[in-house]
Amino acid sequence: MKESLLQNPVFGMAARQFDQVADFMELEEEIRERCKWPKRLITVSLPVRMDDGRTEVYLAHRVQHHLSRGPVKGGLRYHPNVDLGEVAALAMWMNWKCALMRLPYGGAKGGINCDPRAMSPREKEGVTRRFAAEILPFIGKEVDIMAPDMGTDEQTMAWIVDVYSANTGHLVPGIVTGKPVELQGSEGRREATGYGVAFLAMRALDKLGCAIEGASAIIQGFGNVGYHAAERLACSGVMVKGISDITGAIWNDNGIDVAKLGEHVRATGGVSGFDEAEGIDPDEMLLQPCEILVPAALERVITGENAPKLNCRVLAEAANGPTTPEADAVISERGDIFLLPDILCNAGGVTVSYFEWVQNLSRFHWSEQEVFTKLETMLERAFERMLNFAGEQQVSHRMAALCLGVREVAEVKKKRGLFP
């Protein structure tokens, strides 16, 4: 019954990863079952009046994986392929991510089955406000704290703050993170995920003894995360040679000017047609020689078919679940790729979201330098813990990161016990 409700290849992948970890850790059956399945699966319908006068009904989901370690934390995405199983998988990964980073959160995720690129600002506002109103009984600064994800942004979070605060009768900035600084958002939150990806990719190069200056990178996905990862890498001396998004892929052997490309994307809506680079097949781009490959788009893009052909030194998983279990097996057997697993590599966003939440609770504002200094410290600690566990147990980086996260959750489950 549980499996059929969450039938989705992405959830199947997340569940398979968990089962492998649980087998390796020899988790007792009761704790295993309690850790695996989500606490709450919430689905609501959202009737919205569109600009042409018709009423469109959207399905929205929010999955809260566990509240044992604190309130749940996770993004809200708008995408036409959103379904309950995918959202549940993302909530599970967020749970292990928060535990790996030792943040006082459980994992959550939300999604609305819509195409934000085809909606006007007024329509997106209508969808967001209706969703916030429907989900009110299940969220709160000590219950569930949302953040931006694919297809959402600071403005989306501002609308949620407004709905929740209007219902409460006073401003509650801590109900979401990733909101505008003017609404008590945090400095550095917009850049945080991409900044963390670049920081860890360069730490991986350090471990491999590779020079950062003059190293090359390929970025799949040029949304918020891909853009800021590319910008940070370029500022550190890395040549970003290939970049792709939904409109296509581009290549320049001498490096792409990330700032100019950003201007082009804001003007045209995509990387395609950028006049300082040539077009390239998006699938072929992933296979070009580089030091750093950053999948920063959707799930399951590194597969059993293309994994043997990867030509990178570091695979930095900026997206959630970009590498299938079949590809994992290939990468592990190859042994020549330094994997930065998603629950570590893209943890910069939730970590700075935690900083934002703390600032909201204390009504104290940190500078950008303070934020990034604290972020680097926390990422470095988790990075070293992962490497030490992988070395001691002779397991892959993904298995090490997942084991550390699952172990934190399992220990709390044991300590708290089971309500009779």
C-alpha positions, -999 to 999 in steps of 0.1 A, spaced: 0 0 0 27 25 10 48 16 -21 18 20 -45 9 54 -30 44 67 -37 49 49 -70 75 71 -88 109 64 -102 125 91 -81 109 79 -49 120 43 -59 156 56 -62 155 74 -28 140 43 -11 165 20 -27 193 42 -14 178 41 21 174 3 20 211 0 10 221 22 39 198 4 64 212 -29 53 248 -17 57 240 -2 92 220 -32 102 191 -11 114 166 -30 135 133 -34 116 112 -11 138 136 18 135 141 11 98 104 14 91 100 45 112 129 62 94 119 53 59 82 64 56 71 101 57 52 114 87 26 134 66 15 133 30 -7 164 23 -24 170 -11 -47 199 -18 -65 212 -48 -61 249 -57 -88 265 -78 -74 297 -93 -90 324 -115 -68 329 -146 -63 361 -165 -87 350 -193 -115 344 -168 -115 306 -166 -109 287 -134 -79 263 -134 -76 237 -106 -40 227 -97 -29 198 -75 -4 207 -48 16 184 -24 35 189 8 54 160 23 68 162 59 92 133 63 100 135 100 95 160 128 116 140 154 146 163 153 127 196 150 104 214 125 106 202 89 124 223 63 123 221 26 116 239 -7 85 246 -27 87 239 -64 65 248 -93 68 224 -123 44 206 -146 59 171 -137 54 175 -99 37 145 -83 34 131 -48 61 104 -52 87 129 -64 79 153 -36 82 124 -11 116 115 -24 129 150 -22 115 153 14 134 121 23 167 134 9 162 167 27 158 147 59 192 131 55 207 164 44 196 183 75 208 154 97 242 153 79 246 190 84 234 186 120 207 212 115 178 209 140 153 200 112 135 172 96 130 171 59 101 183 38 93 193 3 64 208 -16 53 211 -52 25 224 -73 18 208 -106 19 239 -128 41 256 -155 53 289 -140 69 299 -173 34 299 -189 18 319 -161 15 357 -155 27 372 -123 -9 376 -111 -16 340 -118 15 328 -99 5 350 -70 -30 335 -71 -17 300 -70 8 308 -42 -17 326 -20 -43 298 -24 -17 272 -16 -6 291 15 -42 294 27 -49 257 21 -17 246 39 -21 269 69 -30 242 94 2 222 87 29 250 87 45 272 113 79 285 124 82 255 147 64 230 124 72 234 87 93 262 72 92 265 33 119 280 10 122 286 -28 130 258 -52 126 252 -89 101 277 -104 98 297 -72 117 326 -57 119 354 -31 86 369 -43 68 335 -38 81 334 -2 69 370 4 34 361 -7 34 332 18 47 354 46 18 378 38 -9 352 39 4 335 71 10 369 88 -25 382 79 -40 351 93 -20 353 125 -25 391 130 12 400 131 44 396 110 58 361 112 90 363 91 102 329 103 74 310 85 96 308 54 132 313 44 147 326 11 125 357 13 135 393 4 160 409 28 134 437 32 112 411 49 140 400 72 155 376 48 192 367 51 221 382 32 236 355 10 206 332 9 200 336 -28 236 327 -36 240 300 -9 233 268 -27 255 276 -57 282 291 -34 283 259 -14 285 237 -46 315 258 -58 332 257 -24 330 220 -21 340 214 -57 371 234 -51 378 215 -18 375 183 -38 401 196 -63 424 204 -33 420 168 -21 429 155 -56 460 178 -58 445 197 -88 451 234 -93 420 255 -92 433 283 -114 428 272 -150 406 242 -141 376 237 -163 339 232 -154 306 222 -171 273 233 -156 240 216 -165 213 240 -155 215 277 -153 188 286 -128 196 302 -94 219 273 -83 237 268 -116 242 305 -121 257 312 -87 279 280 -88 292 291 -122 298 327 -110 317 316 -79 338 291 -98 347 317 -125 356 343 -98 380 317 -84 398 312 -116 379 282 -130 371 283 -167 334 275 -172 334 260 -207 299 245 -210 265 256 -197 230 243 -206 194 250 -196 160 241 -209 166 261 -242 198 243 -251 236 241 -244 265 263 -253 303 259 -253 334 280 -254 368 264 -250 383 296 -236 356 299 -210 322 316 -209 317 350 -194 291 341 -167 281 377 -160 274 384 -197 255 351 -201 234 360 -171 224 393 -188 216 374 -220 194 349 -201 175 377 -183 169 393 -217 160 362 -237 149 336 -213 177 311 -219 213 304 -228 206 295 -264 217 321 -289 245 336 -267 269 351 -293 301 344 -273 297 307 -274 288 279 -298 259 256 -296 265 220 -285 243 190 -280 232 190 -243 239 153 -239 273 155 -255 282 185 -233 281 163 -202 307 140 -217 333 166 -226 367 166 -206 366 188 -175 378 189 -139 343 197 -125 309 185 -138 279 201 -121 245 186 -128 223 215 -115 190 207 -132 166 177 -127 168 142 -113 182 111 -130 204 128 -156 236 107 -149 226 72 -159 240 38 -165 244 47 -202 264 79 -199 283 73 -166 310 52 -183 316 81 -207 320 109 -181 353 127 -185 354 147 -152 375 146 -121 348 159 -97 311 152 -100 294 179 -79 257 171 -75 240 205 -73 206 190 -82 187 165 -60 191 129 -72 209 136 -105 227 102 -105 208 69 -108 218 38 -87 230 22 -120 253 52 -126 265 51 -90 276 15 -95 296 25 -126 312 55 -109 321 34 -79 337 7 -101 356 33 -121 371 48 -90 385 79 -109 357 104 -101 355 123 -68 317 123 -61 302 151 -40 267 136 -32 237 158 -34 228 157 3 262 174 10 269 192 -22 237 213 -24 233 217 14 244 253 13 208 265 7 192 248 37 222 257 59 218 294 51 180 290 55 188 278 90 208 309 95 179 330 83 155 312 106 178 318 136 181 355 127 143 357 125 138 341 159 164 363 175 155 395 155 192 400 147 207 405 112 240 390 101 263 404 74 270 385 42 305 379 53 293 364 86 269 342 67 294 328 42 321 323 69 297 302 90 285 284 59 320 274 49 328 262 84 297 239 85 303 226 50 339 218 58 330 199 89 304 178 70 328 172 41 356 159 65 331 137 84 320 122 51 356 115 39 366 101 73 336 77 74 341 67 38 378 59 45 371 41 78 343 20 64 356 16 29 324 28 13 315 54 -14 310 90 -6 273 87 -12 270 58 12 291 77 38 270 108 36 237 89 37 249 67 66 258 98 86 224 114 80 203 83 86 223 75 117 214 109 133 177 103 126 177 67 138 194 77 171 168 103 178 140 78 170 156 54 195 160 80 222 125 94 219 109 59 217 75 50 203 43 65 216 21 36 228 
